Amino acid sequence: MSEQLSLTELLPVEKSEILFFYETSYSTPNGDPFTGEQRYDEETKKILVSDVRIKRFIRDEMERLGYNIYVSNPDPENKLNAGQRFMQLFGERKDKNQSAREFALSLIDVRFFGAVIPIQKEKGKKKNEGGESIDAGEKENAFNITGAIQFSVLNPSLNSVDLRMHQNTSTFVSKEGNKQGAIGTTTVVPYALNQIHGWINPYSAKHTGLSEADVTQMFQALWNSINNANTRTK
């Protein structure tokens, strides 16, 4: 019993589950990236909100508060891949003695959710049938951090929903030569009570340095970002 207690005392956060509810009305809580339409389970008639959408809410709020965020493209005109984004932040670090992994864990969203981080590309070599070394192309080095905070991949609403068709008109034409503004059709959710399910794993937290203060910040960011959202996601 004493060994069990001592092990628990060493864990930085408590093992726990997250159950978060928020309402949406005449909106699109989480559009499908391919179609733009609300994610929807045709069998149960429940709308779906992805873990990516919830993490985006949290990341955007933390970025608004001034934190450096790994999964972010601060310049929409200059999109970066994952490796470029990490090296951009890594090059700006104050402590030049920090390793790549140590720096990654200083980023709040990496401590929250983890990340796969490519750090450099190097030329690989392989041997041909004659035993000669030949160029095998570029090989990308990366390391993986498993985040202590995770959400369900898809979170169904508590209630069933009948989606409604909605038509939009635009002042602007869709292509040159048209005389009238473009007309688009989309679906909206009249009302949904969205339930978000997640977990906090203390053993992963031990490896990432996640603290109870971090968990509190995550909950505050989740609440404030959704409560203050001014887009069609709410």
N, C-alpha and C positions, 0 to 999 in steps of 0.2 A: 504493500500500500504506500509506504514511504517513497519507494522508487517511482511509483506512478505520479505521486504528488510533485516530486522533484522534477520529473519530466515536464509536467504541466506548467510548472513555474518558469521553465526555461523558454516556453513558447511566447512569442511577442504579442500575439493577438488570440482571442478566443475563437474556437471553431463555431461557425454560425451560418445560418441561412438568411437570405434576403427575400423579403416579399414586399414589393412596392406597387402601389396602385395609383393610377392617375386617369382622369377622365379626358375624353376628347369629344368634340361636337362639330359636325359639319367640317371635317378636315380629312387629311390623309396622313395618319400617324406614321406610316412607314411604307413608302412607295417602293415597288420593285425596280431595281436599277435598269433592267432591260426594257420594261414596258412603261414605267412611270405610274402604273396603277397600284392601288393598295394591295399589300400582301394579304392573301385570303385563303382560308381552308374551305373549299367548296362542300366538303362532306359535313362539317360541323357548323358552317356558316359563321365561324369566328375569324376576326381579323388577327393578323400576326405582326408582332414587332420583334425585330432581330436584336441580337446582342450587339451587333455593330452599331445600330441606331442609338442604343442606350449608352454605349461607350463614347460615341461621338458627342452626345449631350454633355457628358462629364468632361471630356477632353476640351471641348469648346469653352466651358465655364472656367476650367483651370487655366486655360490660355488667356482668357479675359482677365483673370486675376494676376497675370504676369508670370506664370510658370512657363518654362520651356517644355514643349510637348514634342515627343518623337514623331508620333503619327499625325503629322500636320504638314500642310503646304501653305506657309504664310504668304507666298507670292503666287497668286493664281496664274500670272503670266509666265512663270518660270517653274513648271512642275518638276519635281525631283523624284528619283526612285528612292527606295529605302536606304540603300547604301550611301547615296549622295546626301540625303537628309541627315543621316547619323554623322557623317564626316563633317557636315556643315556645323552641327552643334558641337561635335568633339573638338573641332578646331578653335571654337570660341570658349572652351572651358577655361576657368580661372586657374585651376590647379593642373599645371602641365605634367605633373608626376602621376596623375590618375591614369590607370589602365582603361582600355575601352570598356571592359565589363564594369569596373568601378564607376565610371562615368555614366554608363547606361542605367545603373541602379540609382543614380542621383536624379534621373528624370522621373517625375511623379507618375506619368501614365505607364511607364515601364514597371515601376514598383507596384502599381495597381494591377495591371492586366498582363504583364509580361510582353515579350516580343521576340521575333526572329530578326537578328541584326546582322546584315552583311557588312563586313568592315573593309575588305579590299579584294582586288582581283590579282591573281598571279599566274604566270605562264606555267602550265603543267607539262610534264614529260612522260612518255611511255616508250616501251621498247617494241620494235617491229620484229618480224619473224627472224631476221638475221641478228637480233640482239643489239641493234643500234638504237640509241635514244633519238626519238623524234618528238616534235612539238605536238602536244595533245590539246592545244587550245587554252583558253583562259579558264581558270578554276576560281570560283568565288568562295572565300572563307566567310563563315558566319558562325554565330553562337546563338543559342536559344535560352531564353529566360521564361520559366513558367510562372505566370502571375498568380498571386494568392486570391484575387477577386475575379470570379467568372460568373457570367450570366447564361441562362439557357439560350441555345442557338436561335430558337423561335419561341416567342411567348404569346399564347393565345389569349384573346380577351375573355373576360368573365362571362359576357353575354353574347348571344348570337346576333348577327347583324345582317340586314338586307342592304347591300350597297345601292346607292342611288347614282344615276347618270347625271352628269352636270356638263353643260356646254359653256364654253368661254368664247368671247369674241375679242379680237385685238385691233387696236388702231392701225398697227403696222401690217403690211402685206406679207405673205409667206414667200413670195418670189417676185422678181421684177416683171412688170407687165400687168399684174393683177390690179384691179380697180377697187376691190374691197378688202378690208382687214381679214386676217386669218380667223378661222373658226376651229376650235378644238373641243374634243369630248374627253371627259375623265370621270372617274368614280370618286365619290366622297362617302365618308362614314357619318351617318346622322348622329349616332351616339355610340360610344364604347367605353367600358370600364376596363382599362388595360392592366393586366397583372404581370409584373416583371419578377422572375424568379432567379435568384443567384446564390452563390456560396462564397464563404471566406475560409480558406484553408490555412491553418496556423503553421503547418509544416512547410508549405511553400513560402509563407511569410518569413520564416526563419532564414531562408536562403536569399530572399530579396530585400530584407530589411524593412518590410512593411510594418508600421507601428499602429497603435490604437489611434494616434493623432491623425495618421494618414487615412484610416478608415472613417473617422469623423469628417475629415475634409471631403472624402468621396461622397458621403451621404449628403453633405451640405451642397456640394456641386450638383448632384443628381436632382435634389429638390429645387434649387434655385434655377438651374438651366431649364427644366421642364416647366416650372411655374412661370418663368419669364419669357418663354419661347414666343416669338412673334411671327412664326411661319405657319404653313399649312399642316405641320406635324402635330398641331395641338388645337 
